[in-house]
Amino acid sequence: MRLPKGDNQPSAFQWLTAAASLLLPVIGVATALIGVLEVGRGHTDGWYWIGAGIALILADMVVDWLWARPSVSKSDEPDLNRRGAELVGQFATVTAPIERGGRGAVQAGDTVWAAEGAEAAAGARVKIIGVKGTVLLVARS
């Protein structure tokens, strides 16, 4: 079965790079081992083999670093697993009064969170302005 080629399908160059990335460390280690054997036999050209093996392993590391870097650094949802950060800018209802210098609780969505901020009575509406660990920082709206 052949898949239709779309924008999200890897190109031939990407497949070739992936295959090379799988083979480079194996060939590099094998080349370096040949060099070690040659040096052990007293042949000075074994150092060239060792150098070539190390160069192949380093080339693989560069390919892997360049390949993985874009997917790690870019995200369309940077706050995905930072639930509190996703709530910043939204409004919540105070469920346990927030007293001066103390903590209370707010309901944001279907979850009750510990909250810090300006004094607010139960039932008041507050705006989430930040997150400190698992505590929401709130201000009066």
C-alpha positions as CSV (number, residue, x, y, z in Angstrom):
1,M,0.0,0.0,0.0
2,R,1.4,3.4,-1.0
3,L,0.6,6.4,1.1
4,P,-0.2,9.7,-0.7
5,K,2.7,12.1,-0.5
6,G,1.6,15.2,1.5
7,D,3.3,18.0,3.3
8,N,3.9,15.9,6.4
9,Q,5.5,13.0,4.6
10,P,9.3,12.7,4.8
11,S,11.3,13.4,1.6
12,A,13.8,11.0,0.1
13,F,16.6,13.1,1.6
14,Q,15.1,12.7,5.1
15,W,14.9,9.0,4.7
16,L,18.5,8.9,3.4
17,T,19.7,11.0,6.4
18,A,17.8,8.7,8.8
19,A,19.4,5.6,7.3
20,A,22.8,7.2,7.5
21,S,22.2,8.2,11.1
22,L,21.6,4.6,11.9
23,L,24.6,3.3,10.1
24,L,27.2,6.0,11.1
25,P,27.8,4.9,14.7
26,V,28.1,1.2,13.7
27,I,30.6,2.0,10.9
28,G,32.4,4.5,13.1
29,V,32.9,2.0,16.0
30,A,34.0,-0.7,13.5
31,T,36.5,1.6,11.8
32,A,37.9,2.7,15.2
33,L,38.3,-1.0,16.3
34,I,40.2,-1.7,13.1
35,G,42.4,1.2,13.9
36,V,43.0,-0.1,17.4
37,L,44.0,-3.6,16.0
38,E,46.3,-2.0,13.5
39,V,48.0,0.1,16.2
40,G,48.3,-3.0,18.3
41,R,50.1,-4.7,15.5
42,G,52.6,-1.8,15.3
43,H,51.2,-0.2,12.1
44,T,51.1,3.6,12.4
45,D,48.4,3.9,9.8
46,G,46.0,2.5,12.4
47,W,45.8,6.0,13.9
48,Y,44.1,7.2,10.7
49,W,41.5,4.5,11.1
50,I,40.9,5.5,14.7
51,G,40.5,9.2,13.6
52,A,38.1,8.2,10.9
53,G,36.0,6.2,13.3
54,I,35.8,9.1,15.7
55,A,34.9,11.4,12.9
56,L,32.1,9.2,11.8
57,I,30.7,9.0,15.4
58,L,31.0,12.8,15.7
59,A,29.2,13.2,12.3
60,D,26.4,11.1,13.6
61,M,26.1,13.2,16.8
62,V,25.9,16.4,14.6
63,V,23.2,14.9,12.4
64,D,21.2,13.7,15.4
65,W,21.5,17.1,17.1
66,L,20.5,19.1,14.0
67,W,17.6,16.7,13.3
68,A,16.2,16.7,16.8
69,R,16.7,20.4,17.7
70,P,13.8,21.9,15.7
71,S,11.2,19.5,17.1
72,V,12.4,20.2,20.7
73,S,12.6,24.0,20.4
74,K,9.3,24.7,18.7
75,S,5.8,23.9,20.0
76,D,2.4,25.1,19.1
77,E,1.3,24.6,22.8
78,P,4.3,25.6,25.0
79,D,2.2,25.4,28.2
80,L,0.8,21.9,27.4
81,N,2.0,20.1,30.5
82,R,2.1,23.2,32.7
83,R,-1.5,23.3,33.7
84,G,-1.2,26.3,36.0
85,A,0.5,28.3,33.3
86,E,-2.4,27.6,30.9
87,L,-4.7,29.4,33.4
88,V,-2.9,32.7,33.5
89,G,-5.2,35.4,32.2
90,Q,-8.4,33.5,33.0
91,F,-10.9,34.2,35.7
92,A,-11.7,32.0,38.7
93,T,-14.2,31.9,41.6
94,V,-12.9,32.1,45.2
95,T,-14.1,29.0,47.1
96,A,-12.2,29.6,50.4
97,P,-11.6,33.2,51.4
98,I,-8.1,34.7,50.7
99,E,-7.1,36.6,53.7
100,R,-4.4,39.3,54.0
101,G,-1.0,37.7,53.5
102,G,-2.5,34.2,53.5
103,R,-3.8,31.7,51.1
104,G,-7.2,30.6,50.0
105,A,-8.6,28.5,47.3
106,V,-10.1,29.2,43.9
107,Q,-12.0,27.1,41.4
108,A,-10.6,27.3,37.8
109,G,-12.5,25.1,35.4
110,D,-13.3,21.8,37.3
111,T,-10.4,22.0,39.7
112,V,-9.9,23.8,43.1
113,W,-6.5,25.4,43.4
114,A,-4.6,26.9,46.3
115,A,-4.4,30.6,45.7
116,E,-2.4,33.7,46.9
117,G,-3.1,37.3,46.3
118,A,-5.3,40.2,47.3
119,E,-8.0,39.7,49.9
120,A,-11.1,38.2,48.5
121,A,-14.3,36.7,50.0
122,A,-15.7,33.3,49.0
123,G,-17.7,33.7,45.8
124,A,-15.6,36.6,44.5
125,R,-14.3,36.6,41.0
126,V,-10.5,37.0,40.6
127,K,-8.1,37.0,37.7
128,I,-5.2,34.5,37.6
129,I,-2.0,36.6,37.1
130,G,0.7,33.9,37.7
131,V,1.7,30.6,39.1
132,K,4.2,29.7,41.8
133,G,4.5,25.9,41.9
134,T,1.0,24.6,42.3
135,V,-0.3,27.9,43.8
136,L,-2.2,30.3,41.6
137,L,-1.4,34.0,42.1
138,V,-4.6,36.0,41.8
139,A,-5.7,39.6,41.7
140,R,-9.2,41.2,42.0
141,S,-10.9,41.5,38.7
